[in-house]
Amino acid sequence: MSPLPLQAQLLAVLRKDLLVEWRGRSRAIGVVIYALILLLLLSFAIGPDTRALQAHAAGYIWLTVLTASTLLLAQSFTNEVEGGALEALLLLPTSPVALYYGKALANFGVLFGLSIATVAFGVVLCDLSLDGSPWTLLLVLALGCGGLAAPGTLYAGLTVRTGAQQLMLPLLMFPLVVPSLLAAVKATALCFEPDVMGQLGSWLGVLAAFNAVYWALCGVLFIKVVDE
C-alpha cells in the first residue's frame, strides 16, 4: 500500500496529538493552574505596587508561559516512546517532516491556549487595560507561542530518550528562544501601553522572522533526530 500524501500524514499526526491532549486534559488543566500560581508568585516579588506590576507584567506573563511550556512539550513524545508508538509511526511509513510539523502544530495549539489563560489572569492580577486591538494581542501571542513550539518540539524529540529530559529540555531550549521571547515581551507590553513611537509593527516583524527561521530549520533538523 502506498503511503499517504505528506499533507494527509501531517493532519493525521495533528489530529492524533490533539485527541491525546483532549483525553488527558486533566494534565493540561494542571499545567494551566501551575502557570497561574507561578504568575501569582512572581507578582508577590513586586508587592502591592500597581505601577511596578503593570510595568513588568509582560515579562512575567512570558516567563510563566516559557516555564510551563517545558512541562507540555516534554510530554508530547514521552507516551509514544514509552509505548513504542514512535517507531511504529515511522515504520508505517510516516514522514519525519509530517511527524514533526503535526506535533509542533499540536504543541502550538496547546501553548496558545495556555498563553491566553495566562494573559487573562495577568490582566486581572496587574490591573492591565488593552490599549490597541485584541486581535493584535492575539497575533502577538500566536507568534510568541510559535517561537516556543517549533524549537521546543525539536528538543523534546531530542531529549525524550535521555534520563533527565525535564532538565535537558530547558537547558537546550531556553538559550535558543531568548531573542524571540524578548521580542514577544516587548510586543505584548506595547499592546497594554500607548505605542507613541510606532514600534509594535517592528517587533511583530522580528517575531515573524524568528518564527520563519525556527519552523523551517527545526523541521529539517528533526530528520536527524529520528534517525538517531
Sequence and secondary structure as in RCSB ss.txt:
>XXXX:A:sequence
MSPLPLQAQLLAVLRKDLLVEWRGRSRAIGVVIYALILLLLLSFAIGPDTRALQAHAAGYIWLTVLTASTLLLAQ
SFTNEVEGGALEALLLLPTSPVALYYGKALANFGVLFGLSIATVAFGVVLCDLSLDGSPWTLLLVLALGCGGLAA
PGTLYAGLTVRTGAQQLMLPLLMFPLVVPSLLAAVKATALCFEPDVMGQLGSWLGVLAAFNAVYWALCGVLFIKV
VDE
>XXXX:A:secstr
     HHHHHHHHHHHHHHHHHHTHHHHHHHHHHHHHHHHHHHHHH S HHHHHHHHHHHHHHHHHHHHHHHHHH
HHHHHHHTTHHHHHHHTT  HHHHHHHHHHHHHHHHHHHHHHHHHHHHHHHT    S HHHHHHHHHHHHHHHHH
HHHHHHHHHTTSTTHHHHHHHHHHHHHHHHHHHHHHHHHHHSS  TT  HHHHHHHHHHHHHHHHHHHHHHHHHH
HH 
